Amino acid sequence: MSTALDLSKVSIVRGDKTLLAQVSWTVREGEKWIVLGPNGAGKTTLLQLAGATLHPTSGKVKILGQRLGKVDVFELRTRIGHTSTRVADQIPPTESASDVVMSAAYGVSGRWREEYEDFDVEQCSQIMAELGIAHLAGRTFGTLSEGERKRVLIGRALMTDPEMLLLDEPSAGLDLGAREDLMASLELLSSDPSAPVLIMVSHHVEEIPVGFTHAMLLRDGHVVSAGPMESTLTAANLSRTFGTKLELESSGGRYTARRAAFGHRAH
């Protein structure tokens, strides 16, 4: 199994603040990772490294077989799908949902005079159908709910057949129904054997889609634990990560966490 992402003793320092400290991490093809941690843990910084939009202060980073610092990052970024609020802010509100997805084929955020081939149209339709958003095709981006926008942006990120897909807190700001709709789309994606490597950042274990295989827990720029889900996502590791005693439960491949009752220890 080939390696999609390899970080070796990576640190990122800004002034007197260390954002990431001696992080080593290997992500292989076929894996789906959740990155969990409190605010300021370094999760978004880690995702920026994985997306080739940030260089380390020290250490080595290899992305899809290419070493940062020795590769054309603009070419490398075309192989990586990324969803974030920054991407959403670049989409014209009058753009149809289908054009939001399809225009990614040209690397533009608003359709202009590009000529799309039948293949592009078919691929866009297939992606939207697989994510359960085909009914939104004719709606303008500005009229979509926050949850619908998040799912359309995931479709856009998939349009270029990326080898790795980075999801930066895709559930942030969503109500319960919208979150569960998004989870259903991500679960379908994670179950697809042809899906890209998935790396998703979140604060909450409740937002881990069924089918994700690995977890990394971060606190203050340090890795608390990283590895297969069943051995990494434990009450003890979560408690260390979030600085409070937590209990963890799982059912049907989904997780819930809550503070442990006073006088009890998290196991």
C-alpha positions as CSV (number, residue, x, y, z in Angstrom):
1,M,0.0,0.0,0.0
2,S,1.6,3.3,-1.1
3,T,2.0,6.3,1.1
4,A,-0.2,9.4,0.5
5,L,1.2,11.6,3.2
6,D,4.4,11.3,5.3
7,L,5.4,13.8,7.9
8,S,8.7,13.3,9.7
9,K,9.5,15.3,12.9
10,V,7.6,18.4,11.5
11,S,7.4,21.6,13.5
12,I,5.8,24.9,12.6
13,V,6.9,27.9,14.7
14,R,5.5,31.5,14.3
15,G,7.4,34.0,16.5
16,D,7.4,32.5,20.0
17,K,4.5,30.2,19.4
18,T,4.8,26.6,18.3
19,L,1.8,25.5,16.2
20,L,3.0,22.0,15.6
21,A,5.8,20.2,17.5
22,Q,7.8,17.3,16.2
23,V,4.8,15.7,14.4
24,S,5.4,12.4,12.6
25,W,2.5,11.0,10.7
26,T,2.0,8.5,7.9
27,V,-1.2,8.2,5.9
28,R,-1.6,5.4,3.3
29,E,-3.9,4.9,0.4
30,G,-7.3,3.6,1.3
31,E,-7.2,5.1,4.8
32,K,-9.8,7.6,6.1
33,W,-8.5,9.8,9.0
34,I,-10.3,11.9,11.5
35,V,-8.1,14.6,13.2
36,L,-9.6,15.6,16.6
37,G,-8.5,18.2,19.1
38,P,-9.6,21.4,21.0
39,N,-9.3,24.9,19.6
40,G,-5.7,25.8,19.0
41,A,-4.5,22.2,18.9
42,G,-3.0,22.7,15.4
43,K,-5.6,20.8,13.4
44,T,-6.0,23.4,10.6
45,T,-2.3,24.0,10.5
46,L,-1.8,20.2,9.9
47,L,-4.4,20.3,7.1
48,Q,-2.6,23.2,5.5
49,L,0.6,21.1,5.4
50,A,-1.3,18.2,3.9
51,G,-2.7,20.5,1.3
52,A,0.7,21.9,0.3
53,T,-0.3,25.5,1.3
54,L,2.1,25.7,4.2
55,H,5.8,24.7,4.6
56,P,7.2,23.4,7.8
57,T,9.7,25.3,9.9
58,S,11.6,22.1,10.3
59,G,11.2,18.4,9.4
60,K,10.2,16.7,6.2
61,V,6.8,16.5,4.4
62,K,6.1,14.2,1.5
63,I,2.7,14.5,-0.2
64,L,1.6,11.9,-2.8
65,G,5.2,10.9,-3.2
66,Q,6.5,14.5,-3.6
67,R,8.8,16.3,-1.1
68,L,7.7,19.8,-0.1
69,G,10.4,22.2,-1.0
70,K,11.4,20.2,-4.1
71,V,8.2,20.1,-6.1
72,D,6.0,22.6,-7.9
73,V,3.3,23.1,-5.3
74,F,0.8,24.5,-7.8
75,E,0.9,21.3,-9.8
76,L,0.8,19.2,-6.6
77,R,-2.3,21.0,-5.3
78,T,-4.3,19.9,-8.4
79,R,-4.1,16.4,-7.1
80,I,-5.7,17.4,-3.7
81,G,-9.3,18.3,-3.1
82,H,-10.0,20.7,-0.3
83,T,-13.2,22.1,1.3
84,S,-13.2,25.0,3.7
85,T,-14.9,28.3,4.4
86,R,-12.3,30.0,2.3
87,V,-13.4,28.0,-0.8
88,A,-17.1,28.8,0.0
89,D,-16.4,32.5,0.1
90,Q,-15.0,32.4,-3.5
91,I,-18.2,31.0,-5.0
92,P,-20.6,33.6,-6.6
93,P,-24.0,33.3,-4.9
94,T,-25.8,33.3,-8.3
95,E,-23.9,30.2,-9.5
96,S,-26.0,27.1,-9.8
97,A,-25.1,24.1,-7.6
98,S,-24.2,22.0,-10.7
99,D,-21.9,24.7,-12.0
100,V,-20.2,25.1,-8.6
101,V,-19.3,21.4,-8.9
102,M,-18.5,21.3,-12.6
103,S,-16.4,24.5,-12.8
104,A,-13.8,22.8,-10.6
105,A,-12.8,21.0,-13.8
106,Y,-11.3,24.3,-15.0
107,G,-10.1,25.4,-11.6
108,V,-12.4,28.4,-11.5
109,S,-14.9,29.4,-8.9
110,G,-17.5,30.9,-11.3
111,R,-18.5,29.6,-14.7
112,W,-17.8,32.0,-17.5
113,R,-17.2,31.0,-21.1
114,E,-15.6,27.6,-20.6
115,E,-16.6,24.8,-22.9
116,Y,-17.4,21.6,-20.9
117,E,-17.3,18.2,-22.5
118,D,-20.0,15.6,-22.1
119,F,-17.7,13.7,-19.8
120,D,-17.6,16.7,-17.4
121,V,-21.4,17.0,-17.4
122,E,-21.8,13.3,-16.8
123,Q,-19.2,13.2,-14.0
124,C,-20.8,16.2,-12.3
125,S,-24.2,14.5,-12.4
126,Q,-22.8,11.2,-11.1
127,I,-21.0,12.9,-8.2
128,M,-24.1,14.9,-7.2
129,A,-26.2,11.8,-7.3
130,E,-23.8,9.8,-5.2
131,L,-23.7,12.6,-2.6
132,G,-27.5,12.8,-2.5
133,I,-27.6,16.4,-3.9
134,A,-28.8,15.8,-7.4
135,H,-32.0,17.7,-6.5
136,L,-30.0,20.8,-5.8
137,A,-28.5,21.0,-9.3
138,G,-30.6,24.0,-10.5
139,R,-30.6,25.9,-7.2
140,T,-28.3,28.9,-6.9
141,F,-25.5,28.6,-4.3
142,G,-26.7,31.7,-2.5
143,T,-30.1,30.1,-1.8
144,L,-28.7,26.8,-0.4
145,S,-28.7,26.1,3.4
146,E,-25.3,25.9,5.1
147,G,-25.6,22.1,5.1
148,E,-26.4,21.9,1.4
149,R,-23.5,24.2,0.6
150,K,-21.1,22.0,2.5
151,R,-22.3,18.9,0.4
152,V,-22.0,20.8,-2.9
153,L,-18.5,21.9,-2.0
154,I,-17.5,18.3,-1.3
155,G,-18.9,17.5,-4.8
156,R,-16.8,20.3,-6.2
157,A,-13.7,18.9,-4.5
158,L,-14.3,15.5,-6.0
159,M,-14.8,16.8,-9.5
160,T,-11.1,16.7,-10.3
161,D,-10.7,13.1,-9.2
162,P,-8.3,14.0,-6.3
163,E,-6.0,11.5,-4.8
164,M,-6.5,13.0,-1.4
165,L,-9.5,14.9,0.0
166,L,-9.2,17.3,2.9
167,L,-12.3,18.3,4.9
168,D,-11.8,21.2,7.3
169,E,-14.6,21.0,9.9
170,P,-17.4,20.3,7.3
171,S,-20.0,20.0,10.0
172,A,-19.3,23.4,11.7
173,G,-22.4,25.6,12.1
174,L,-24.8,22.9,11.0
175,D,-28.0,21.9,12.8
176,L,-28.6,18.3,13.7
177,G,-30.6,17.5,10.6
178,A,-28.1,19.1,8.3
179,R,-25.2,17.4,10.1
180,E,-26.8,14.0,9.6
181,D,-27.4,14.6,5.9
182,L,-23.7,15.5,5.6
183,M,-22.7,12.4,7.6
184,A,-24.8,10.2,5.2
185,S,-23.0,11.7,2.2
186,L,-19.6,11.2,3.8
187,E,-20.4,7.6,4.8
188,L,-21.3,6.9,1.2
189,L,-18.0,8.4,0.1
190,S,-16.0,6.5,2.6
191,S,-17.6,3.2,1.6
192,D,-16.6,3.7,-2.1
193,P,-13.4,1.7,-2.9
194,S,-12.4,4.2,-5.5
195,A,-12.7,7.2,-3.0
196,P,-9.6,9.3,-2.4
197,V,-7.7,9.2,0.8
198,L,-9.9,11.2,3.3
199,I,-8.6,13.5,6.1
200,M,-11.2,15.3,8.1
201,V,-10.8,17.8,10.9
202,S,-13.4,18.1,13.7
203,H,-13.8,19.0,17.4
204,H,-16.5,16.3,18.0
205,V,-16.5,12.5,18.0
206,E,-20.2,12.7,17.0
207,E,-19.1,14.0,13.6
208,I,-16.9,11.0,12.7
209,P,-18.6,9.3,9.7
210,V,-19.1,5.5,9.7
211,G,-16.3,3.9,7.7
212,F,-13.4,6.1,8.9
213,T,-10.5,3.9,9.7
214,H,-7.9,6.0,11.6
215,A,-7.7,8.8,14.1
216,M,-5.2,11.4,15.2
217,L,-5.6,13.3,18.5
218,L,-3.8,16.7,18.8
219,R,-3.3,18.9,21.8
220,D,-1.2,22.1,21.9
221,G,0.6,21.1,18.6
222,H,1.6,17.7,20.0
223,V,0.3,14.3,18.9
224,V,-1.5,12.6,21.8
225,S,-2.2,9.4,19.8
226,A,-2.5,8.4,16.2
227,G,-3.4,5.1,14.5
228,P,-6.3,2.7,13.8
229,M,-9.6,4.0,15.1
230,E,-10.3,1.1,17.6
231,S,-6.9,1.5,19.5
232,T,-6.6,5.3,19.2
233,L,-10.1,6.6,19.9
234,T,-10.4,5.7,23.5
235,A,-11.8,7.5,26.6
236,A,-8.3,7.8,28.1
237,N,-6.9,9.4,24.9
238,L,-9.8,11.7,24.5
239,S,-9.5,12.8,28.1
240,R,-5.8,13.6,27.6
241,T,-6.6,15.5,24.4
242,F,-9.4,17.7,25.8
243,G,-8.1,18.1,29.3
244,T,-11.1,16.6,31.1
245,K,-12.3,13.2,32.0
246,L,-14.5,11.8,29.3
247,E,-16.6,8.7,28.7
248,L,-16.8,7.3,25.2
249,E,-19.6,5.2,23.7
250,S,-20.0,3.7,20.2
251,S,-23.0,2.3,18.4
252,G,-23.4,1.3,14.8
253,G,-20.0,2.8,13.9
254,R,-20.9,6.2,15.4
255,Y,-19.5,7.7,18.6
256,T,-20.6,9.9,21.4
257,A,-18.6,11.4,24.3
258,R,-19.6,13.1,27.5
259,R,-17.9,14.2,30.7
260,A,-17.4,11.5,33.2
261,A,-19.5,11.7,36.3
262,F,-17.7,13.1,39.3
263,G,-15.8,10.4,41.2
264,H,-15.6,8.2,38.1
265,R,-12.6,7.6,36.0
266,A,-12.6,7.5,32.2
267,H,-11.4,4.1,30.8
